[in-house]
Amino acid sequence: MLIDVKKLQEEYFPLALEKIKEIIKIPSVRSEPVSDGPFGQGTKDVLDFAINLAKELGFKTYQDPQNRYGFVEYGSGEEVFAILGHLDVVPTGDLTKWEFEPFQPIVKDGKLFGRGAFDDKGPTIINLYALKYLKDHNFNPDYRIRLIYGLTEETDWTCIETYMATEGTPALGYTPDGAFPVVYAEKGIYDGDILGSGEPFTLKGGEAYNCVADLVYYHGEFKTEIAKWLTTEGIENYLEGENLIVKGKASHGSFPDRGINAALATLNAYAQFSNQSPIANFVKDHLYQAFNFSKIFPTMVDETGHLIVNNGIVEIDKTKSRLTLNLRVPVTFTQEEIVAGLSAELKKYQLELKSVDWQIPIHMAKDSMMITNIMKVYREVTGDQKAQPIALGGGTYAKSMPNCVAFGAEFDLEDSTMHAYNEYVRISDLQKMLEIYTKSLPLLTKKEV
């Protein structure tokens, strides 16, 4: 199918951009359930918006009666080709770190700022308008194409699990929530909690397993000494009443080295002045400024890279200690190896490991038809003939079903703003996305091209 790129960019892209701005305004962080929204009012509102928009564009839609998911459908094939988007966003964190209001989108210097601009509202709406172009130009896919709206991707994936249990498993698909050109392999993801008895201090902060814990408060002994130590390390801190507030730098859990973990820095500082805290000693020995657990798993590496370790939440007081772990595990290693190795080491510190979640790794052959077609379009649109399929530590919806990959939407992982303060997407990148997805879908959804 021949795509009129000029028409696509001049007529469809401006409409898509305005709708991305509108959907960013909806604060769709998962929250306490409401009567008609099991994941909170914000996720209910954003699902309503996305479904109504698709209806206005002339699509057949479905909205789960309990508002756990929804989808847009185009085509009449027996099998389903899924585009797995998500409309929930991570919390905004420390608002003083935002240059702009996170839910008031603004364009500056060719960038669209706002929470969800990149992860994943922007790419999801771009895919909707790619479908709109194809529908308007009478493209006839061999599959029913479903753009699925997820609402709990940033937490426990309840929405996509519910979709799969209710609607069945799609034949194949992609999620626009990873990186370009295409992610052929994703590491396994292990979430667990380090648990221990209480400590003579309080330390609390962080918001999610898969985000660097960038803001914590500490109350206890050695407050002055810890503050001085943190200052020498270049880590912002200040007293607020009886609490020491420690500010790090946010980052996605798959790139903990790009952030500054306030929880680990504070625990490491405590261990400089006392060796009586098991959890602080473990952090000093294995976690602070160490992102691979190299002392515990020195050989855990394969073609998809090293083991990656992130801490996202800390809860320590006189009664209990809890420090979360988010591990990105190379594809040839198992959950059992992680649990055995970590448990043995933690036992030395009188600590224990509680397993919370395990997402299996995925691996699609680089010479598969799906990867080959995606690479063909990507190279055509970008002109980058040297681009190769990549492996990631991130955990995307691609893990939720077989024959699925992460396809976009990040062009430069080194400059990613996903889960970060002042999240933005370049307008030019959104335009490239629209062309790439519009040209790819005809190849991916015709069984003979």
Secondary structure, 3 states (H helix, E strand, C coil): CCCCHHHHHHHHHHHHHHHHHHHHCCCCECCCCECCECCCHHHHHHHHHHHHHHHHCCCEEEECCCCCCEEEEECCCCCEEEEEEECCECCCCCHHHCCCCCCCCEEECCEEECCCCCCCHHHHHHHHHHHHHHHHCCCCCCCEEEEEEECCCCCCCHHHHHHHHHHCCCCEEEECCEECCCEEEECEEEEEEEEEECCCCEEEEECCCCECCCEEEEECCCHHHHHHHHHHCCCEEEEECCEEEEECECCECCCHHHCECHHHHHHHHHHHHCCCCHHHHHHHHHHCCCCCCCCCCCCCEECCEECEEECCEEEECCCEEEEEEEEEECCCCCHHHHHHHHHHHHHCCCCEEEEEEEECCEECCCCCHHHHHHHHHHHHHHCCCCCCCEEECCCCHHHHCCCEEECCEECCHHHCCCCCCCCEEEHHHHHHHHHHHHHHHHHHCCCCC
